[in-house]
Structures are given as structure tokens and as C-alpha cells.
Amino acid sequence: MIEISREAYAQLVGAALDAYPYEACGLIAGPPAAGGGAGDKAPIYYPCTNVAESARVYTIDPKDHLRAEMDADDRDFEINGVVHSHTHSEPYPSPTDVAAAPDPSWHYVIVSLKREAPEVRSYRIVDGHITEEPIAIV
């Protein structure tokens, strides 16, 4: 399960709506897990520029990624996931999303704008295997 703060959740949904018709992207961060690795709490959302400027793929601006890493480090947090939107498809990782999944400990949050109201889902992607996980808004 991933726990996303109400503020971060509102920001990531808002970023998806604001970026339309392009895919939005961003990073989430929180305290590291007790035994090391990415934690399961995301009180912070870092909106990032999609340098691909595409409705089908996203590429996080490396400068935005670096700024997010530095800010998270200053808070004793770590980046523990990536968020992006799907403008016309289900909130499920595409083959491109799976191939680009950089860290098996990360949470992969997708905001779908396919229907009238945004739908948000989160996944773990490990060795190409996709597992949906619950989202708690706290």
C-alpha cells in the first residue's frame, strides 16, 4: 500500500488535468523504509516537466528530477515513486511504462483521464511483473 497525503494527491491529479492533452509526470517522496529502500508514505509530490511533450509517453526533465532529489534529501526523504497520466487509456502500466520502470522498490502511480473523473491507481513493477497496490489518502 502507498499512503499519499491529501495535498500531494490533489497536486498530482491537478497536474494531470493541467497538462492535458499531454501526459503529466512527477515524482513522489517520503521517509525511507525502516530496513532501507523506498518507503510506503508519500507526503510530497514534485511536478516535473514532460520534455517529450507527448500524449502517449513521458520523459521527466533531468533538472526537475535533480531538484526533487535535492529537496527530498534536505527533508531526509527519498524519491519513492513516479507519477504520470494516461490521457486516453486505462490507469494501467503500458509496455512502455514497464520497460522504463527504473526501480523495483518504487510506486508507479497512474492518473487516467479517460473518463469524466480522473482515476488514480498505483502499482509495483518488478522484473516486468505488474502488481496493483491500494492507495490510502491520508
C-alpha positions, 0 to 999 in steps of 0.5 A, spaced: 500 500 500 502 507 498 499 512 503 499 519 499 497 525 503 491 529 501 495 535 498 500 531 494 494 527 491 490 533 489 497 536 486 498 530 482 491 529 479 491 537 478 497 536 474 494 531 470 488 535 468 493 541 467 497 538 462 492 535 458 492 533 452 499 531 454 501 526 459 503 529 466 509 526 470 512 527 477 515 524 482 513 522 489 517 522 496 517 520 503 521 517 509 525 511 507 523 504 509 525 502 516 530 496 513 532 501 507 529 502 500 523 506 498 518 507 503 510 506 503 508 514 505 508 519 500 507 526 503 510 530 497 509 530 490 514 534 485 511 536 478 516 535 473 516 537 466 514 532 460 520 534 455 517 529 450 511 533 450 507 527 448 500 524 449 502 517 449 509 517 453 513 521 458 520 523 459 521 527 466 526 533 465 533 531 468 533 538 472 526 537 475 528 530 477 535 533 480 531 538 484 526 533 487 532 529 489 535 535 492 529 537 496 527 530 498 534 529 501 534 536 505 527 533 508 531 526 509 526 523 504 527 519 498 524 519 491 519 513 492 515 513 486 513 516 479 507 519 477 504 520 470 497 520 466 494 516 461 490 521 457 486 516 453 487 509 456 486 505 462 490 507 469 494 501 467 502 500 466 503 500 458 509 496 455 512 502 455 511 504 462 514 497 464 520 497 460 522 504 463 520 502 470 527 504 473 526 501 480 523 495 483 522 498 490 518 504 487 510 506 486 508 507 479 502 511 480 497 512 474 492 518 473 487 516 467 483 521 464 479 517 460 473 518 463 469 524 466 473 523 473 480 522 473 482 515 476 488 514 480 491 507 481 498 505 483 502 499 482 509 495 483 513 493 477 518 488 478 522 484 473 516 486 468 511 483 473 505 488 474 502 488 481 496 493 483 497 496 490 491 500 494 492 507 495 490 510 502 489 518 502 491 520 508 
